[in-house]
Amino acid sequence: MGISAIFLAALSALSQGLFWAILAIGVYIAFRILNFADMTSEGSFALGGCVSATVIVALGWNPFLSLIISIIAGMLSGVITGLLHTKLKIPAILSGILSMIALYSINLRVMGQANTPLLGKSTIISEVKSLLPSASELGIKDSMLQTLVTIGIGIVFAILVIVFLYWFFGTEIGCAIRATGNNEAMVRAQGANTDLMIIIGLALGNGLIALSGGLVAQSYGYADVSIGVGAIVIGLASIVIGEVVFHKRRSFAHKLAAIIIGSVIYRIIIAIVYQFGLNTNDLKLLTAVMVAVALAVPVLKKQKVKVHKEGQ
């Protein structure tokens, strides 16, 4: 195995890491900002991919427009989870599980089958590629041009998401959502509608997750009802890695950027390990170990500092 093979694998991982990073940001909104264990993610991620693929294949719509439809569909799934929790008083984790289970059947209904290929159909990647010189004119392989275009699109979407969220969470509603996650009782005492804040937060998070699903589906060239399996763990892995690597970054924009970088690091690690012959069946185990180690690092550091102070 040469250095070039590892470089190409890392480059491909970078392109995918940027798309999956938007999923991680959506998970971050629920788990970190709202302090809500939202299990809807796996269903809404697949929903985004299924809706995007169906709109492109069955309706022949523009791939960029299909992503907007995916976002709306994801937001609706988040609203349902929020209503189950706030209005029917179903526990947060169970509300998400119910939505996730229901979305599996909904995704099958949307596509009418287990998967939908995008072979020969227009995607955001093919649309952007059509605006650029051909791979032969640039003197590179078509697969390399595909990867570079994917990276460019991923960077653009990542920046747009960070800018939008930085603005949104600086608004009155955004601040209320963050406050609800920190201390719901206090926000309710101030006269704010915490139920509405939770619903808006879940809608926003799942909308981003569905966007990520749509981007990944168009990148992979197909949508599948099971594409979202393990999405929560992948999102959490990206969040935790970003927080561990950039733990000194305190501003909200830096935290969002750290999640993006954490997602890319996670994908690169997986790609490199694959190059060393990792069995694909062990991927979930590796991810679980990575998350456990990343979560343990801050705790071990605190214990080390405590022992050092006690020894002085």
N, C-alpha and C positions, 0 to 999 in steps of 0.2 A: 504493500500500500504506500503510494507516494504522497509527497506534500501537496501536489496538485489536486489529487483526489480529495484530500481533506479540505483544501481551500474551496473547491467547487461545492462540496457538501455543506460547508459553512456558509457559502454564499447563498445557496438554495434555502438553507435554514433561516438566514436573515430575511429573505423575502417572505417566507411563511410566518416567521416570528412577528413581523409587523402587522399582518392580518389578524393573527391570534391575539395580539396585544390589545386590540379593541375589545375582545371578549374579556380579557383580564381587567380592563378598566370598568366594564359593566359589572363584573363580579365585585370589584373594589367598592363600587357605589353601594351595593347591598350589604356586603359583609363588613366593610370598614366605616363607611360614612353613616349608613342607616343602622348598623349593628343588627342586621336582619339576615338570618341564615336562609337565604333564598335558594331553593333547589330547582327553581324553574329554569335555571340557566341551560341545563342539558336539553330541555325541550325547545326553548326559544332559540337556541343556537341552530338546531336542526331545522326549526321552523323558518328561520331566515334563509337558509340554504334552499329549502324546499320551495318556498314562495318565489325566490329569485329565479330558480331554474324553471319552474312552471310558467311564470310570466314570460320568460324568454322563449321557451320551447312552444308552449301552447298558444300564447297570445302574440308572440313575435315582437314584444315591446323592447325598447331600448334597455340595455343592461344597466345603465346608470339609474334609469327610472325604476327598474326592478328592485334596486337597493332601497329606494325610498319606500316602496311597498313593503319590503322586508322589515324596515324599521317600524312602520306603522303596525304590522302584524306582531312584532316583538313587543311593542309598547302595550298592545291590547292584552297580550298574555301576562305582562307585568301588572296591568290593571286588575285582571281577574284574580291573580294571587293576592294583591292588596285588598280587594273586596272580601275575599274569603277570610283574610286575617282580621281586618278592621271591622267589618260589618257582621260577619258570622262568628267572630271570636275563635276561629280555628287557629291553633298554635302556628307560629311562623314557619317552622320547618315542615310541618304537615301540610300547610297551605301550598308550599312550593312543590312538595311531592305529588299532591293531587293534580296540580297544574301540569307538572312534568309528565305524569302518566297519561293525562288527557291529551296532551300535545302529541304524543306518539301516534295515537289514532287520528288526530287532526292532520298530522303531517302525511299520513298514508292517504287520507281523503284528498288533501291538496294535490298530491302528485298522482293518485290513482294507482300507484305501484310503490315498490320498496325503494327504487332509485330512478333518477332521471339523468341520462347522459346529456352533455352539452356539446357533443362532438359535431363540429361543423356549424355550430351556432355562434352568434356574435356575443362576446363577453367584453368586460371593461379592458381586459388585457389585449384582446385582438383589436379592439377599437383604437387603443393608444398606439399599438404596433403599426396600424395602418397609416398613422400620421407621421411615422418615422421612416428613414431609409431602411431598405431591406438588410438582413444579416449579411448577405454576400457583399453588399455595397460598403458595409462597415467593416468587413473583413473578420467577422466573428461567426460562431455557430448560431443557428437559430435558437437552440436551447439556452445559450448564454444571453441572447437578446431578450428572450422570454423572461429570464430571471431578472435581468436588469430593469425591464419594464415593470415587473411585479414589485421590485424593491422601490422604484420611483413612486408607483401608485400607493404602496404601503406607507411611505414617508409622508406623502401628501395627506392621506386620510388620518394618519396618526397626529399630524400637526393640527389639522382641522378639528379633530376631536378634543385635543388638549386646549386649544384656543376657545372652543365653544364652552367646554366645561369650566374653564377658568373664569369666563365671563358669567356663565349661568350661576355658579355657586358664589358669585359676588353679588348677585341680585338679592332682593328681599326674600323671595321664595327659596332660592338656593341656600341662603343663610339659615332659614327656618328648617330646611331639610337636614342640614348639618347639625343644627341644635337639637332636632328631634332625635337624631341618632345618639347624641351625647347625653341628653337628659330629657326624655319624653315628658315626664311629670312636670318639670319646670316649664317647658314650652306650653303645655296644656294650661298651666296656671297663669301664663301670660295672655291667655285668650286665643291662642293659635289653634287651628284645626290640625292636630297631629295625624289624624287618620288620612286626611287629604295629602299631607306631606309624605307619608309613607307610600301612598298610592302613586304619587308623582315620581318619587324616587325610584320605586320598583319599575314603573313604566319607562323611565329614562334609562335605567340600567339594562333592562331586557331589550329595549330598542337598540342599544349599542351592541348587545350580544347578538341580536338578530342580524345587524349590519355586518358583524364579523362573520357570521355564518354564511351570509350572502357572498361576501368577498372570498371566503375560503372555498365555497362551492364553485364559484366561477374560476378560481385559481386551479382547483383540482380537475375541473372539467366535468363534474357530475355532482348531484345532490343525493344524499342517502339519509333514510330515517334514523340510522344509527350513528351518524357522523358526530352527534353531540355527546355520545357516551364518554364519560370521563372529563367533560369540558370544565366542570367545577374544579376538579383537582388540577387540571392544567392551568386554569386561571389563578388559583391560589398559589400554585408553584411559581408562576410569574410574579405575583405580588410579593411573595415572601422573599424570593431571590432579589428582586429590586430593592426591597426594604433593607435586606442584610447588606447588600453591596453599597447602597447609598443611604445608609442609616442616618447620616449627619445632615441630609437635605431636609429642611423643615417646611419650606413653602409648599403650597398646594400644587403649583405648576411643576415643581421639582419632584414631588411625589408621583404625579401622573407620568412624567418623563421617566422616572425610575421604573415604573411598571412596564413601560414600553421596552426599556433596555433589559429588564428582567425577563420578559417574554422572549426577546431575541437570544439572550444568554441560554435560557432553557432549551430553545430549539437548536442552538449550535451544539450544546452539550449532547443532546439526543442524537444529532446527526453524526457527531464525531464518534460516539459510542457505537452507533450502527456500523461505522466504517471498521470498527474492531470486531465485528461479528456478533453484535447483540441479537439475541432471538427476539423477534417482534412480540412474542407472547410475554416477554419480561418487561415490556415498556411500562405498564402500569405499576409494576413493582419498583422499577427504577424511579419513577416519578414520586411514588410514595416515600421512598428512602430520601430522595432529594429534598422534599418538603419537610420531612422530619428533621433532617440535618440542618436545614436552613432555619427552622424554628428553634432548634436547640442551641444554635450558635449564640444568640443574644443572652439566653439564660446562662449558658456556661461562662460567658464573659462577665456577667454580673456576679456569679458565684466566685469567679477568680478574683475580681476586684474586692469582694467582701472578705475573702480569705486573706488577701494581701493586707487589707486595712487592719484586720484583727491580729495579724502577725506583727504589726508594727508596735 
